[in-house]
């Protein structure tokens, strides 16, 4: 039997991450390394992340590791507290 009640501290319907990303708000945490940018922490990014070929792995708002799925046509990334991003949201039509 599975529960339909979300775990404490989670908000699967949140749009905070999407909103912050689309509005271009400066990230609190590096989405590719998890470095706390607001505290001045720096970590080197991989070559593919610098080239814009990687999906974000960390939430830019809280620094938590996100659940990432890479598909042939793009990727999706979900933070348990701040919501989901999908590469299709950033495609130019």
N, C-alpha and C positions, 0 to 999 in steps of 0.2 A: 504494500500500500504506500503510495507516494503522497506527500503533503503538498498542498497548493499554496501554503503560506510561505512567503519568502523568508530566508534566513535573516536574523537580526542584523541591522546595519546595511542591508542591501536594498536597492531600489531599481528593479529591472526596467521600469518605465521612465526613468529619468532621461532628460534630454540635455542636461548640463554640459556634458562633454561635446556633443554635437554643436550646441550653441556657442561655446567658447572657441571651438575650432573654426566654425564658419565666420564668426565675428573677428577672428584674428587676435583674440586676447593673448597677451604674452603668457607662455606656459610657466607654471610654478615648478614643474618637473620636466626634464627632457623626455619626450615620448619614445626615444630610441635607446636611451641608456638608463633612464630612471634617476639621473643625477638631479639633486635639489638645486635648481638654478637660482632660486630666490636667495639661497644661502651661499651662493658663489661656488658651489661644487661643480667640478668639471670632470667628465669622463670622455675618452675618445669614442667617436662613432665609427662604425664599420664603413668600409668603402661603399657598400651598396646602400646604406642609410644616407650617406653624404650625397649619393647620386640620385636619391629620391626613389629608389627601387624597392624599399622595404616597407612593410606595414608597421605602424607604431606598436611597440610592445609594452609600454607603460602609460598609465593614465597621466595626462598633462596636468590634471587638477590635484591628484592625491599621491601620485607616484606608485600606486599599486600595479602589480603585474596584471596585464589584461589577458583574457582568453582570446586568442587570435586564430582565425581560420583563413588559410590561403587557398584560393580557388584558381582554376585556370583563367577566369575572367576578372580576377581582383582579389580582395580580401575583406574580412570583417574583423573588428576588434571590439571587445565588450569589457567594460569596467563594472564590477558588481555594484558600485555605488553611483556612478555618474552616467551610465548608459552606453550606447553602442555607436560606433562609426562604421561606415561601409565605404569602400573605395568608389562605388557607383554614385555616392553623394557628391563626389568632387569631379565627375566627368563633365567636360564641356560638350554641349550639344550643338 
